[in-house]
Amino acid sequence: MKVRTLLVLLICVLSHSVYGQCESITVKSVSTYTPFSLDSLYEADGLRNGDDYDGATLYFPTNSEGNLKSIVLVPGYKATQRSVSLWARYLAERGYVTMTIGTNALTDSPALRAKALLDGMETIRQENNRTDSPLFHKLDAENIAVGGWSMGGGGAQLAAALDKRVKAVIAITPWLYPKTLVETDLNHTAPVLILSGQVDPTAPPASHSNVHYDYTPSNTKKMLFEITEGNHSTPLYPNTGNGDLGNVAYAWLELFVRGNGCYSQLLSTNALNQNSTASKHQSNLN
């Protein structure tokens, strides 16, 4: 009887502690974060040169603790690393090691961008074991997300279908060939956040982002977040919509890459209805 009583008390204490931690995570607290200081690494510094991509820049927080989570970002058609650098710096300032990669050809297909992302993941794994790296044994080699813009966003979806080690996906106005895309192309289990623009003329939501959401399996965690009056490039800016875009992406990574369940409350339908400026949001989280 005493053992049972102690167990009940312990469960109550732990539940209260977890609730207290989650209670402190609000839209306001997430929006008023103190950014980490940043540094960057290049191939000239010893960063691995992957065969499936051309050039890389790795942004990392300098004053954070070890076991750092990571994400690899690839640009879209005829775009360079610079197009996704705002996201890279933003996520690194929030504690995520973020690597942008270039493509071997600016016109590489989404499938080649998928291979580039997976090669980028391998670079992060090897960086964790490079003795001369400032990130030596500080990286979590098991929890790496991928993301990209336009064809890069489509490539991120394909990468998750190719490799089950992809922990999560951030697909920014994703583009895949509409005439050949089938549901099995997006058959993966990596939680995917799709960021789209309401009036995107390059990847119209009805033909791209909405289809990505529908074709991602129903048993895979997924969310579609559409920016009011946003075009193809609008979601490249994390502070869009009073910072909503960045906060949603950060909460997604915290929930599915870091594994902090408290962030699910920020992604709930009620929370987004009350706090976001999205023209549309849809998910299967609740």
SEDREN-969675 format. One record per residue: x, z, y of N, C-alpha, C, CB in turn. Coordinates in steps of 0.1 Angstrom, whole numbers. Last residue first. Glycine has a CB too. Example, Ala and Ser with C-alpha at 12.3 -4.5 7.8 and 13.67 -1.06 7.14 Angstrom:
2
[pt [128,71,-22],[137,71,-11],[129,79,0],[141,57,-6]]
[pt [132,78,-57],[123,78,-45],[132,78,-33],[113,90,-45]]
//
This chain:
286
[pt [-41,-342,173],[-52,-332,172],[-66,-339,172],[-51,-322,183]]
[pt [-25,-364,171],[-19,-350,170],[-30,-340,168],[-10,-347,182]]
[pt [-29,-390,174],[-35,-384,162],[-29,-370,160],[-33,-393,149]]
[pt [-38,-403,206],[-29,-398,196],[-36,-393,184],[-20,-387,202]]
[pt [-37,-418,238],[-44,-418,225],[-34,-412,215],[-49,-432,221]]
[pt [-45,-425,271],[-36,-419,262],[-44,-417,249],[-31,-405,267]]
[pt [-45,-443,302],[-50,-442,288],[-40,-434,280],[-52,-456,282]]
[pt [-35,-440,326],[-47,-447,325],[-54,-447,312],[-45,-462,330]]
[pt [-21,-408,334],[-22,-419,325],[-35,-426,327],[-20,-415,311]]
[pt [-14,-385,347],[-19,-396,355],[-21,-409,347],[-10,-399,368]]
[pt [-22,-353,333],[-14,-365,334],[-22,-375,343],[-13,-371,320]]
[pt [-37,-329,331],[-24,-329,339],[-18,-343,341],[-15,-320,332]]
[pt [-61,-330,317],[-60,-322,329],[-48,-325,337],[-60,-307,324]]
[pt [-55,-347,296],[-67,-350,304],[-66,-343,317],[-80,-346,297]]
[pt [-33,-334,284],[-31,-347,291],[-43,-351,300],[-29,-358,280]]
[pt [-46,-311,274],[-36,-310,284],[-33,-323,291],[-23,-305,277]]
[pt [-65,-323,256],[-70,-315,268],[-59,-314,278],[-74,-301,263]]
[pt [-48,-335,237],[-57,-343,245],[-62,-335,258],[-69,-347,237]]
[pt [-14,-322,238],[-28,-322,233],[-37,-330,242],[-33,-307,232]]
[pt [11,-318,245],[7,-332,241],[-7,-333,236],[17,-337,230]]
[pt [15,-292,250],[16,-301,261],[12,-315,258],[31,-301,266]]
[pt [13,-282,224],[2,-279,234],[3,-288,246],[3,-264,238]]
[pt [37,-289,212],[25,-296,208],[13,-294,218],[20,-292,194]]
[pt [57,-272,218],[55,-283,227],[42,-292,223],[67,-292,227]]
[pt [59,-253,198],[52,-249,210],[49,-261,219],[61,-239,218]]
[pt [75,-263,178],[61,-265,177],[53,-261,190],[55,-258,166]]
[pt [104,-277,178],[98,-266,185],[83,-269,186],[104,-264,199]]
[pt [121,-297,167],[112,-289,158],[106,-277,165],[120,-285,146]]
[pt [137,-315,178],[142,-302,178],[134,-293,169],[143,-296,192]]
[pt [121,-337,171],[135,-338,168],[141,-324,168],[143,-346,179]]
[pt [94,-331,177],[97,-337,165],[112,-339,161],[91,-351,165]]
[pt [93,-315,201],[84,-312,190],[90,-318,177],[71,-318,193]]
[pt [113,-326,218],[113,-312,215],[105,-309,202],[108,-304,227]]
[pt [103,-352,219],[116,-350,213],[117,-335,209],[128,-354,222]]
[pt [79,-348,233],[79,-354,220],[92,-352,212],[77,-370,222]]
[pt [88,-336,257],[80,-328,248],[80,-334,234],[65,-327,253]]
[pt [100,-359,268],[108,-347,265],[101,-338,255],[111,-339,277]]
[pt [78,-376,271],[89,-380,262],[98,-368,258],[98,-391,269]]
[pt [64,-361,290],[58,-364,277],[69,-368,267],[48,-376,278]]
[pt [82,-360,311],[77,-347,305],[72,-350,291],[67,-340,313]]
[pt [84,-387,319],[95,-380,314],[91,-367,306],[105,-376,325]]
[pt [57,-391,327],[63,-399,317],[75,-392,310],[68,-413,323]]
[pt [52,-373,348],[45,-372,335],[52,-379,324],[31,-378,337]]
[pt [63,-375,373],[72,-369,362],[65,-368,349],[76,-356,366]]
[pt [44,-387,388],[47,-373,391],[55,-367,380],[34,-365,393]]
[pt [47,-414,377],[35,-406,375],[37,-391,377],[29,-408,361]]
[pt [82,-415,367],[69,-422,370],[57,-412,368],[68,-434,362]]
[pt [106,-405,359],[98,-397,369],[85,-404,374],[107,-394,381]]
[pt [117,-425,343],[112,-413,337],[103,-404,347],[123,-404,332]]
[pt [113,-458,343],[116,-447,353],[109,-434,348],[111,-451,367]]
[pt [104,-477,327],[118,-475,326],[123,-463,335],[126,-487,330]]
[pt [77,-482,331],[81,-470,322],[96,-468,320],[75,-472,309]]
[pt [78,-505,348],[75,-492,353],[79,-481,344],[60,-492,355]]
[pt [82,-530,336],[94,-522,339],[91,-508,344],[102,-529,350]]
[pt [57,-541,332],[67,-541,321],[79,-532,323],[72,-555,318]]
[pt [36,-519,352],[40,-532,347],[50,-531,335],[46,-541,358]]
[pt [9,-497,357],[23,-499,354],[25,-514,349],[27,-490,343]]
[pt [-16,-487,364],[-11,-498,372],[4,-502,369],[-12,-495,387]]
[pt [-8,-458,346],[-18,-465,355],[-11,-475,364],[-25,-454,364]]
[pt [7,-461,315],[9,-458,329],[-1,-465,338],[23,-460,334]]
[pt [-2,-447,284],[-2,-459,293],[-2,-455,308],[-15,-468,290]]
[pt [8,-437,254],[7,-432,268],[9,-444,277],[18,-421,271]]
[pt [1,-430,221],[2,-441,231],[-1,-435,245],[-9,-452,228]]
[pt [16,-415,193],[9,-413,206],[11,-426,215],[14,-401,214]]
[pt [17,-402,160],[18,-412,170],[11,-409,182],[14,-426,164]]
[pt [27,-394,127],[23,-389,141],[26,-399,151],[31,-376,143]]
[pt [13,-411,101],[25,-410,109],[20,-404,123],[33,-423,110]]
[pt [-11,-418,89],[-5,-405,85],[9,-403,92],[-3,-404,70]]
[pt [-17,-443,98],[-25,-432,103],[-19,-418,99],[-39,-433,98]]
[pt [12,-463,107],[3,-457,97],[-5,-445,103],[11,-453,85]]
[pt [9,-487,133],[17,-475,128],[7,-467,119],[22,-466,140]]
[pt [-10,-504,142],[-3,-507,130],[6,-496,125],[5,-520,133]]
[pt [-19,-491,166],[-29,-494,155],[-22,-496,142],[-38,-505,158]]
[pt [4,-492,182],[-3,-479,178],[-12,-481,166],[-11,-474,190]]
[pt [9,-519,183],[19,-510,178],[12,-497,173],[30,-507,188]]
[pt [-14,-526,197],[-12,-531,183],[-2,-522,176],[-8,-546,183]]
[pt [-9,-515,222],[-21,-511,214],[-20,-515,199],[-33,-517,220]]
[pt [15,-530,229],[15,-515,227],[3,-510,219],[15,-508,241]]
[pt [4,-559,224],[16,-553,220],[15,-537,218],[27,-555,231]]
[pt [-20,-569,233],[-13,-577,223],[0,-570,218],[-9,-590,229]]
[pt [-29,-551,251],[-38,-555,240],[-31,-562,229],[-49,-564,246]]
[pt [-8,-548,269],[-11,-537,260],[-20,-542,248],[-18,-526,267]]
[pt [15,-575,273],[1,-570,276],[-3,-560,265],[-9,-581,276]]
[pt [43,-579,282],[39,-573,269],[25,-567,271],[49,-563,263]]
[pt [42,-591,307],[52,-595,297],[48,-591,283],[66,-590,300]]
[pt [25,-578,324],[22,-592,321],[31,-597,310],[24,-600,333]]
[pt [9,-547,324],[21,-554,319],[18,-568,316],[27,-546,307]]
[pt [-9,-529,334],[-10,-543,338],[3,-550,335],[-13,-544,353]]
[pt [-2,-504,322],[-16,-509,322],[-17,-524,325],[-24,-501,332]]
[pt [25,-500,301],[21,-502,314],[7,-509,314],[30,-511,322]]
[pt [35,-474,277],[31,-488,281],[27,-488,296],[20,-493,272]]
[pt [52,-459,251],[49,-459,265],[46,-473,270],[62,-453,273]]
[pt [47,-443,222],[46,-456,227],[43,-455,242],[36,-465,220]]
[pt [63,-424,199],[57,-423,212],[58,-437,218],[64,-412,221]]
[pt [62,-415,165],[64,-426,175],[56,-423,187],[61,-440,169]]
[pt [77,-400,137],[68,-398,148],[71,-408,160],[68,-384,153]]
[pt [84,-419,109],[90,-413,121],[79,-412,132],[102,-421,126]]
[pt [75,-433,87],[70,-419,89],[75,-412,101],[73,-411,77]]
[pt [63,-467,86],[73,-457,86],[67,-443,89],[84,-460,96]]
[pt [55,-498,89],[52,-488,79],[64,-478,78],[50,-494,65]]
[pt [56,-520,104],[57,-507,111],[53,-496,102],[47,-507,123]]
[pt [52,-541,88],[65,-541,96],[67,-527,102],[64,-551,107]]
[pt [27,-539,77],[38,-534,69],[51,-534,77],[39,-543,57]]
[pt [11,-552,97],[11,-538,96],[23,-532,88],[-2,-533,90]]
[pt [29,-579,112],[19,-574,103],[21,-559,102],[21,-581,89]]
[pt [37,-604,135],[37,-590,132],[26,-586,123],[35,-582,146]]
[pt [36,-631,142],[42,-628,129],[41,-613,125],[56,-632,128]]
[pt [26,-632,167],[21,-642,157],[25,-638,143],[25,-656,161]]
[pt [40,-614,183],[26,-612,180],[21,-620,168],[17,-614,192]]
[pt [71,-601,179],[64,-614,179],[50,-612,174],[72,-623,169]]
[pt [71,-571,200],[74,-578,187],[66,-591,187],[71,-569,175]]
[pt [79,-548,223],[75,-562,221],[80,-566,208],[81,-571,233]]
[pt [69,-517,240],[75,-524,229],[70,-539,227],[73,-517,216]]
[pt [73,-499,264],[66,-513,264],[71,-521,253],[69,-519,278]]
[pt [94,-481,245],[90,-483,259],[85,-498,260],[102,-480,268]]
[pt [92,-458,220],[91,-473,222],[85,-475,236],[82,-479,211]]
[pt [110,-435,204],[103,-437,217],[104,-452,220],[111,-429,229]]
[pt [108,-419,173],[109,-431,180],[103,-430,194],[102,-443,172]]
[pt [127,-397,151],[115,-400,160],[118,-413,167],[113,-388,170]]
[pt [146,-399,131],[138,-386,132],[126,-389,141],[147,-375,138]]
[pt [157,-419,106],[153,-419,120],[143,-408,122],[146,-433,124]]
[pt [160,-420,79],[167,-409,86],[164,-409,101],[182,-411,84]]
[pt [148,-441,68],[140,-429,68],[147,-418,76],[136,-425,55]]
[pt [151,-473,80],[159,-461,76],[151,-448,79],[172,-461,85]]
[pt [132,-493,86],[144,-496,77],[151,-484,72],[153,-505,85]]
[pt [114,-482,102],[109,-487,90],[120,-490,80],[101,-500,92]]
[pt [130,-476,124],[124,-465,117],[118,-470,103],[112,-459,125]]
[pt [135,-502,132],[146,-494,127],[141,-482,119],[155,-488,139]]
[pt [111,-511,142],[116,-517,130],[127,-508,124],[121,-531,133]]
[pt [110,-495,165],[99,-493,155],[104,-499,141],[86,-501,159]]
[pt [132,-505,179],[131,-491,175],[121,-488,164],[129,-482,187]]
[pt [124,-531,184],[135,-529,174],[135,-514,170],[148,-533,181]]
[pt [105,-526,203],[100,-532,190],[111,-530,180],[97,-547,192]]
[pt [122,-517,222],[112,-508,217],[106,-513,204],[101,-507,228]]
[pt [137,-541,226],[144,-529,221],[134,-518,216],[152,-523,232]]
[pt [118,-557,237],[123,-560,224],[131,-549,217],[131,-573,224]]
[pt [111,-529,256],[106,-543,253],[110,-547,239],[112,-553,263]]
[pt [136,-505,251],[126,-511,260],[123,-525,255],[132,-511,274]]
[pt [139,-477,227],[143,-489,234],[132,-495,243],[147,-500,224]]
[pt [152,-453,203],[143,-458,213],[148,-471,220],[140,-448,224]]
[pt [156,-428,179],[160,-441,184],[149,-445,194],[161,-451,173]]
[pt [171,-396,170],[160,-404,173],[165,-418,178],[151,-398,184]]
[pt [185,-374,147],[188,-385,156],[175,-394,158],[200,-393,152]]
[pt [195,-351,129],[184,-352,138],[187,-361,149],[179,-338,143]]
[pt [219,-349,116],[207,-351,108],[194,-354,116],[204,-339,99]]
[pt [240,-341,131],[240,-355,125],[228,-358,118],[252,-356,116]]
[pt [242,-326,159],[234,-325,147],[232,-339,142],[220,-318,151]]
[pt [275,-319,173],[263,-328,171],[255,-325,158],[267,-342,172]]
[pt [298,-305,173],[287,-300,181],[274,-308,180],[292,-300,196]]
[pt [321,-315,161],[313,-305,154],[302,-298,163],[322,-295,148]]
[pt [331,-327,191],[336,-325,177],[328,-313,171],[351,-322,177]]
[pt [327,-335,216],[315,-332,209],[319,-329,194],[305,-343,210]]
[pt [351,-344,227],[346,-331,232],[333,-327,225],[343,-333,247]]
[pt [372,-357,200],[360,-357,208],[356,-344,214],[348,-363,200]]
[pt [392,-355,183],[396,-356,197],[384,-357,206],[404,-368,199]]
[pt [380,-356,158],[387,-344,162],[390,-344,177],[399,-341,154]]
[pt [350,-367,149],[362,-372,156],[369,-360,162],[359,-383,166]]
[pt [325,-360,139],[337,-357,131],[350,-361,137],[336,-363,117]]
[pt [307,-369,157],[307,-355,154],[319,-350,146],[294,-351,146]]
[pt [311,-396,156],[316,-388,167],[316,-373,165],[307,-391,180]]
[pt [297,-403,133],[312,-403,132],[318,-395,144],[317,-417,132]]
[pt [271,-400,143],[275,-392,131],[291,-391,131],[270,-398,118]]
[pt [272,-419,163],[270,-405,166],[274,-396,155],[255,-402,170]]
[pt [275,-442,147],[285,-439,157],[284,-424,161],[284,-448,169]]
[pt [250,-443,134],[263,-440,126],[274,-436,135],[267,-453,118]]
[pt [234,-449,155],[232,-436,148],[245,-433,140],[220,-437,139]]
[pt [242,-476,159],[245,-465,169],[243,-451,164],[235,-467,181]]
[pt [232,-488,136],[247,-487,138],[250,-477,148],[252,-501,141]]
[pt [205,-486,144],[210,-478,132],[225,-477,132],[205,-486,119]]
[pt [206,-503,166],[202,-489,167],[207,-480,155],[187,-487,169]]
[pt [212,-527,154],[221,-521,164],[218,-507,166],[219,-529,178]]
[pt [190,-532,138],[203,-530,132],[212,-523,141],[208,-543,126]]
[pt [171,-536,159],[169,-525,150],[182,-522,143],[159,-529,140]]
[pt [182,-559,170],[182,-547,179],[180,-534,170],[172,-547,190]]
[pt [175,-576,150],[190,-574,153],[191,-561,161],[196,-586,160]]
[pt [148,-576,153],[154,-572,141],[168,-569,142],[152,-583,130]]
[pt [144,-587,179],[141,-573,177],[147,-568,164],[126,-571,176]]
[pt [173,-608,185],[159,-606,181],[156,-591,180],[156,-613,168]]
[pt [194,-614,214],[192,-609,200],[177,-606,198],[200,-596,198]]
[pt [202,-623,238],[189,-628,233],[187,-624,219],[190,-644,233]]
[pt [226,-613,244],[215,-608,252],[201,-613,247],[217,-613,266]]
[pt [243,-603,215],[239,-614,223],[227,-609,231],[235,-627,215]]
[pt [249,-577,208],[259,-587,206],[256,-599,213],[261,-590,191]]
[pt [237,-553,232],[235,-561,221],[246,-572,220],[221,-568,221]]
[pt [247,-519,240],[245,-533,244],[242,-541,231],[256,-539,252]]
[pt [233,-486,241],[242,-496,235],[238,-510,240],[240,-496,219]]
[pt [235,-452,250],[229,-465,253],[239,-475,246],[227,-468,268]]
[pt [228,-420,238],[238,-432,238],[230,-445,240],[245,-432,225]]
[pt [226,-387,246],[219,-400,246],[229,-411,247],[209,-400,258]]
[pt [219,-355,237],[230,-365,237],[223,-378,236],[240,-362,226]]
[pt [197,-335,257],[199,-345,245],[211,-354,247],[186,-353,244]]
[pt [192,-320,279],[199,-314,267],[201,-323,255],[191,-302,263]]
[pt [184,-331,302],[175,-321,296],[180,-317,282],[161,-328,294]]
[pt [203,-348,308],[201,-337,317],[192,-327,312],[196,-342,331]]
[pt [197,-367,288],[210,-359,287],[209,-347,296],[222,-367,291]]
[pt [174,-378,299],[173,-370,286],[186,-362,284],[172,-380,274]]
[pt [185,-390,322],[174,-381,323],[174,-372,310],[161,-388,324]]
[pt [204,-408,312],[208,-397,321],[197,-386,321],[211,-402,335]]
[pt [186,-425,298],[198,-419,291],[202,-407,299],[209,-428,289]]
[pt [169,-435,317],[164,-426,306],[175,-419,299],[156,-435,295]]
[pt [187,-450,331],[180,-439,338],[174,-429,327],[168,-444,347]]
[pt [196,-469,313],[205,-458,317],[198,-447,324],[216,-463,326]]
[pt [184,-492,306],[179,-479,300],[187,-467,303],[178,-481,284]]
[pt [197,-511,320],[183,-511,321],[177,-498,315],[177,-523,314]]
[pt [224,-510,313],[220,-504,325],[205,-502,326],[225,-512,337]]
[pt [227,-525,290],[226,-511,289],[220,-504,301],[240,-504,285]]
[pt [208,-555,299],[220,-548,295],[217,-533,294],[231,-550,306]]
[pt [186,-581,287],[189,-570,296],[201,-563,290],[177,-560,296]]
[pt [176,-601,271],[184,-605,282],[188,-593,292],[178,-616,290]]
[pt [151,-579,259],[156,-593,260],[164,-596,273],[144,-603,258]]
[pt [161,-544,263],[153,-555,259],[159,-569,261],[140,-555,267]]
[pt [185,-519,250],[177,-526,260],[168,-537,254],[186,-532,271]]
[pt [184,-489,231],[188,-502,232],[179,-510,242],[187,-509,218]]
[pt [195,-456,225],[186,-465,232],[192,-479,233],[183,-459,246]]
[pt [195,-427,204],[201,-440,208],[191,-449,214],[208,-446,195]]
[pt [197,-392,207],[188,-404,207],[197,-416,211],[176,-402,216]]
[pt [202,-359,193],[206,-371,199],[195,-382,198],[219,-377,192]]
[pt [210,-324,196],[202,-335,191],[205,-347,199],[187,-331,192]]
[pt [237,-302,189],[230,-310,199],[222,-322,192],[239,-316,209]]
[pt [252,-280,181],[241,-285,173],[231,-293,182],[233,-273,167]]
[pt [262,-259,209],[263,-269,199],[251,-272,192],[274,-264,189]]
[pt [249,-256,244],[255,-251,231],[255,-262,221],[247,-239,226]]
[pt [259,-271,275],[249,-267,265],[256,-263,252],[239,-278,262]]
[pt [273,-283,295],[272,-269,295],[261,-264,286],[269,-264,309]]
[pt [273,-311,294],[286,-304,293],[284,-289,291],[294,-307,304]]
[pt [253,-334,277],[253,-323,286],[266,-315,284],[241,-314,284]]
[pt [263,-369,277],[261,-356,270],[261,-345,280],[271,-354,259]]
[pt [261,-403,269],[259,-393,279],[256,-380,272],[247,-397,289]]
[pt [279,-430,260],[273,-418,254],[273,-407,265],[281,-413,242]]
[pt [277,-464,258],[279,-453,267],[272,-441,262],[275,-457,282]]
[pt [290,-493,242],[282,-481,242],[286,-472,253],[283,-475,228]]
[pt [293,-526,229],[295,-517,239],[285,-505,238],[294,-523,252]]
[pt [272,-543,210],[283,-546,219],[284,-536,230],[282,-561,224]]
[pt [265,-539,175],[261,-538,189],[274,-541,197],[255,-524,193]]
[pt [274,-539,149],[260,-545,152],[256,-543,166],[251,-538,142]]
[pt [298,-527,147],[298,-541,145],[285,-547,150],[300,-545,131]]
[pt [308,-502,171],[300,-506,160],[299,-522,159],[286,-501,161]]
[pt [334,-483,179],[329,-496,183],[321,-502,171],[340,-506,187]]
[pt [334,-448,187],[334,-459,177],[328,-472,183],[326,-455,164]]
[pt [353,-435,213],[339,-437,207],[340,-449,198],[328,-439,218]]
[pt [376,-434,227],[377,-432,213],[363,-433,206],[382,-419,210]]
[pt [374,-442,253],[377,-428,251],[378,-425,236],[367,-420,257]]
[pt [366,-468,251],[380,-466,256],[384,-451,254],[381,-470,270]]
[pt [339,-464,246],[348,-468,235],[363,-467,238],[345,-483,231]]
[pt [331,-434,264],[331,-449,262],[340,-452,250],[335,-457,274]]
[pt [311,-407,276],[322,-412,267],[320,-427,265],[322,-405,254]]
[pt [303,-384,302],[300,-396,294],[313,-400,287],[295,-408,303]]
[pt [284,-355,314],[297,-363,313],[294,-375,304],[309,-354,307]]
[pt [264,-334,334],[266,-345,325],[281,-350,325],[257,-356,329]]
[pt [246,-303,335],[257,-311,340],[260,-322,330],[270,-303,344]]
[pt [211,-301,331],[224,-298,326],[234,-307,334],[225,-301,311]]
[pt [186,-291,355],[193,-301,347],[207,-297,343],[194,-314,355]]
[pt [160,-269,351],[173,-270,358],[182,-280,349],[180,-256,359]]
[pt [125,-279,355],[137,-275,347],[150,-276,356],[138,-285,335]]
[pt [98,-281,361],[107,-275,371],[120,-270,364],[101,-263,378]]
[pt [82,-291,341],[85,-299,352],[95,-294,362],[72,-301,360]]
[pt [80,-270,324],[87,-282,319],[90,-291,331],[78,-289,309]]
[pt [64,-252,339],[78,-248,335],[86,-260,330],[77,-238,324]]
[pt [41,-268,343],[49,-264,354],[63,-260,350],[42,-252,361]]
[pt [31,-270,317],[34,-282,324],[43,-279,336],[22,-289,329]]
[pt [48,-244,298],[36,-250,305],[41,-263,312],[31,-240,315]]
[pt [58,-220,278],[60,-234,279],[47,-240,285],[63,-240,265]]
[pt [50,-194,275],[59,-197,286],[62,-211,288],[72,-189,284]]
[pt [36,-194,251],[28,-192,264],[37,-195,276],[24,-177,265]]
[pt [55,-195,232],[48,-207,235],[40,-206,248],[38,-210,224]]
[pt [64,-169,232],[74,-180,235],[66,-192,239],[83,-182,223]]
[pt [41,-155,225],[47,-153,238],[57,-164,242],[54,-139,237]]
[pt [37,-165,199],[27,-168,209],[33,-166,223],[15,-159,208]]
[pt [60,-154,187],[59,-168,188],[49,-172,199],[55,-174,174]]
[pt [52,-126,190],[65,-131,195],[64,-146,197],[77,-128,186]]
[pt [29,-125,175],[28,-122,189],[41,-127,196],[27,-107,191]]
[pt [39,-131,150],[29,-140,156],[28,-138,171],[15,-137,150]]
[pt [56,-109,146],[62,-123,146],[52,-132,153],[65,-128,132]]
[pt [37,-88,145],[48,-88,155],[53,-102,157],[59,-78,151]]
[pt [21,-96,123],[15,-95,137],[26,-95,147],[7,-81,137]]
[pt [40,-95,103],[33,-108,106],[27,-107,120],[22,-111,95]]
[pt [45,-68,103],[56,-77,106],[50,-91,110],[65,-79,93]]
[pt [20,-57,96],[26,-54,109],[37,-64,113],[32,-40,109]]
[pt [19,-67,70],[8,-71,80],[14,-68,94],[-4,-63,77]]
[pt [41,-54,58],[40,-69,59],[30,-74,69],[37,-75,45]]
[pt [33,-28,59],[45,-32,67],[45,-47,68],[57,-28,59]]
[pt [11,-28,42],[9,-25,56],[21,-30,65],[7,-10,58]]
[pt [24,-34,18],[14,-44,24],[12,-41,39],[0,-42,16]]
[pt [39,-11,15],[46,-24,16],[36,-34,23],[50,-29,2]]
[pt [20,8,12],[28,9,24],[35,-5,26],[39,20,22]]
[pt [8,0,-12],[0,0,0],[9,0,13],[-9,12,0]]
//
